[in-house]
Amino acid sequence: MDFSLSEDQRLLREEIIRFARQELNRSVQERDREGRFPHDLWRKCGELGLPGLPVPEEYGGAGQDPLTTALALEALGYGCEDGGLVFALCAHLLACVVPIWKHGSEAQKQRYLPGLCSGTLIAVNAMTEPGAGSDAFAMTTRAEPEGEGWRIRGTKTFSSNGPIADLAVLYAVTDPEKGYYGGVTAFLVEKGTPGFEVGQKFEKLGLRTSPISELVFEDVRVPAEAVLGEVGAGTSLFMQSMEWERVCIAATHIGTMQRLLEKAVRYARTRTAFGKAIGKFQAVSHRIVDIKVRLEAARLLTYHAASRLDRSRDVAMDASITKLFVSESLVQSALDTVQVFGGYGFMAEYDVERTLRDAVGSTLYSGTSEIQRNIIAGWLGL
Ligand SMILES: Cc1cc2nc3c(=O)[nH]c(=O)nc-3n(C[C@H](O)[C@H](O)[C@H](O)COP(=O)(O)OP(=O)(O)OC[C@H]3O[C@@H](n4cnc5c(N)ncnc54)[C@H](O)[C@@H]3O)c2cc1C
């Protein structure tokens, strides 16, 4: 497999890195402290086409293939120091825009994709419930037929972009008898629909510029046209969106690890102790080498999985392997970078502590590390 970049991919990568460094990195510490979502910067990302990277141009997207989408997100993760903004964009693109592009009716695609791709509309994926996280399909949110449409009741939680979203991709049980296979349906619910409210907003350890909340659906009535895909097809639609999310968020993590590596090398070459640069102590240099080794392995896994998205049925296992390895590599590499920086690594001023806090969530969202191991075990026949 040859993953050398084409000229177009190289130019796209450079453009995104330049954009991120020039436009997205001012006042990140303040935003993080205040837990403030940067609407203005989201709009700038929209002007560059980032929220619609893989969507065909006829719907307002950039028409990139999955591998190029991953390369673009890697560039964003490398150039942008605001992990919350990168995450909010990924939650929007991978868990909402992708399923609408893949499964929406022509009318839904015409209605939503241009705004979602330009960033004028923001979307939220509403799957997790207070009593159903890893066991997502133990959900209790119900949608029952009523007249020509549906009546929805339930509460979702940990919905990234929830407080700022214009559109929810909501999963609800439509046939309790069928359950996981055929009993779950995806719906598109617009902000302002009576009964659809933002519930509790949560403070977070990291990714603090990405807002997250409960979403409450209290007898929300939607027309039949609000069903995304087929009635009963919600599970497969969700699983496909998770394949995209697991692989392409991993791509942003590679970018972040590359940035951490460069910071660690720079610091280890200039910080001195006992009369020499700390990078001359093997205890320090080996720690940095381990970041490099993890990064290279993570990159290959991610590119390989991204190149197979949409092309292979067993990409689900690749996606879980990638998600598991890359997220755990990111957390370890962020911890290692803090250690290389010593006490300075613990201080907000040097930014590496924020990257560590942002990294912790990566082994939880899109399915925890334990759930990824369970999925891989299942593919191994265990
Ligand atoms: C930053 C962030 C953003 C998120 N964004 C969204 C979003 O936009 N939309 C959305 O719907 N959800 C979102 N989530 C929710 C996320 O998907 C869930 O938190 C995750 O799936 C875990 O569910 P839980 O928190 O209920 O933990 P639980 O399922 O209660 O798990 C608790 C612990 O038990 C372990 N465990 C559970 N079952 C098993 C098992 N069978 N085998 C081994 N271990 C097990 C878990 O791995 C975990 O360590 C987000 C979460 C975070 C942290």
The ligand as a Tripos MOL2 file, in Angstrom:
@<TRIPOS>MOLECULE
LIG
   53    58     1     0     0
SMALL
NO_CHARGES

@<TRIPOS>ATOM
      1 C1        -16.7930   14.1130   25.0960 C.3       1 LIG1
      2 C2        -17.9480   13.2190   24.7950 C.ar      1 LIG1
      3 C3        -18.7510   13.4960   23.7150 C.ar      1 LIG1
      4 C4        -19.8640   12.6870   23.4220 C.ar      1 LIG1
      5 N1        -20.6720   13.0300   22.3750 N.ar      1 LIG1
      6 C5        -21.7890   12.2780   22.1140 C.ar      1 LIG1
      7 C6        -22.7060   12.6510   21.0790 C.ar      1 LIG1
      8 O1        -22.5040   13.6290   20.3740 O.2       1 LIG1
      9 N2        -23.8350   11.9060   20.9020 N.ar      1 LIG1
     10 C7        -24.0950   10.8000   21.6590 C.ar      1 LIG1
     11 O2        -25.1120   10.1560   21.4330 O.2       1 LIG1
     12 N3        -23.2400   10.4230   22.6640 N.ar      1 LIG1
     13 C8        -22.1030   11.1350   22.9090 C.ar      1 LIG1
     14 N4        -21.2360   10.7700   23.9300 N.ar      1 LIG1
     15 C9        -21.5830    9.6210   24.7690 C.3       1 LIG1
     16 C10       -20.6530    8.4310   24.6030 C.3       1 LIG1
     17 O3        -20.9270    7.7730   23.3810 O.3       1 LIG1
     18 C11       -20.8690    7.5360   25.8280 C.3       1 LIG1
     19 O4        -20.4010    8.2450   26.9590 O.3       1 LIG1
     20 C12       -20.1210    6.2170   25.7010 C.3       1 LIG1
     21 O5        -20.6880    5.4290   24.6910 O.3       1 LIG1
     22 C13       -20.1220    5.4290   27.0280 C.3       1 LIG1
     23 O6        -21.4150    5.3580   27.5810 O.3       1 LIG1
     24 P1        -21.6260    5.7380   29.1330 P.3       1 LIG1
     25 O7        -20.9980    7.0730   29.3500 O.co2     1 LIG1
     26 O8        -23.0690    5.5960   29.4280 O.co2     1 LIG1
     27 O9        -20.7960    4.6710   29.9400 O.3       1 LIG1
     28 P2        -21.2740    3.1910   30.3440 P.3       1 LIG1
     29 O10       -21.8550    2.5030   29.1770 O.co2     1 LIG1
     30 O11       -22.0860    3.2830   31.5770 O.co2     1 LIG1
     31 O12       -19.8790    2.5030   30.6870 O.3       1 LIG1
     32 C14       -19.2110    2.6950   31.9410 C.3       1 LIG1
     33 C15       -17.9540    1.8270   31.9090 C.3       1 LIG1
     34 O13       -18.3210    0.4400   31.7650 O.3       1 LIG1
     35 C16       -17.6730   -0.1050   30.6270 C.3       1 LIG1
     36 N5        -18.5400   -1.0850   29.9730 N.ar      1 LIG1
     37 C17       -19.8570   -0.9840   29.6880 C.ar      1 LIG1
     38 N6        -20.3050   -2.0680   29.0570 N.ar      1 LIG1
     39 C18       -19.2290   -2.8860   28.9080 C.ar      1 LIG1
     40 C19       -19.0350   -4.1700   28.3350 C.ar      1 LIG1
     41 N7        -20.0210   -4.8230   27.7300 N.pl3     1 LIG1
     42 N8        -17.7880   -4.7120   28.3740 N.ar      1 LIG1
     43 C20       -16.7610   -4.0350   28.9600 C.ar      1 LIG1
     44 N9        -16.8950   -2.8270   29.5340 N.ar      1 LIG1
     45 C21       -18.1150   -2.2550   29.5000 C.ar      1 LIG1
     46 C22       -17.3920    1.0880   29.7040 C.3       1 LIG1
     47 O14       -16.3730    0.8040   28.7750 O.3       1 LIG1
     48 C23       -17.0430    2.1450   30.7300 C.3       1 LIG1
     49 O15       -15.6860    2.0010   31.0990 O.3       1 LIG1
     50 C24       -20.1380   11.5610   24.2270 C.ar      1 LIG1
     51 C25       -19.2910   11.2630   25.3140 C.ar      1 LIG1
     52 C26       -18.2170   12.0730   25.6080 C.ar      1 LIG1
     53 C27       -17.3330   11.7400   26.7810 C.3       1 LIG1
@<TRIPOS>BOND
     1     1     2 1
     2     2     3 ar
     3     2    52 ar
     4     3     4 ar
     5     4     5 ar
     6     4    50 ar
     7     5     6 ar
     8     6     7 ar
     9     6    13 1
    10     7     8 2
    11     7     9 ar
    12     9    10 ar
    13    10    11 2
    14    10    12 ar
    15    12    13 ar
    16    13    14 ar
    17    14    15 1
    18    14    50 ar
    19    15    16 1
    20    16    17 1
    21    16    18 1
    22    18    19 1
    23    18    20 1
    24    20    21 1
    25    20    22 1
    26    22    23 1
    27    23    24 1
    28    24    25 2
    29    24    26 1
    30    24    27 1
    31    27    28 1
    32    28    29 2
    33    28    30 1
    34    28    31 1
    35    31    32 1
    36    32    33 1
    37    33    34 1
    38    33    48 1
    39    34    35 1
    40    35    36 1
    41    35    46 1
    42    36    37 ar
    43    36    45 ar
    44    37    38 ar
    45    38    39 ar
    46    39    40 ar
    47    39    45 ar
    48    40    41 1
    49    40    42 ar
    50    42    43 ar
    51    43    44 ar
    52    44    45 ar
    53    46    47 1
    54    46    48 1
    55    48    49 1
    56    50    51 ar
    57    51    52 ar
    58    52    53 1
@<TRIPOS>SUBSTRUCTURE
     1 LIG1         1 GROUP 0 **** ****
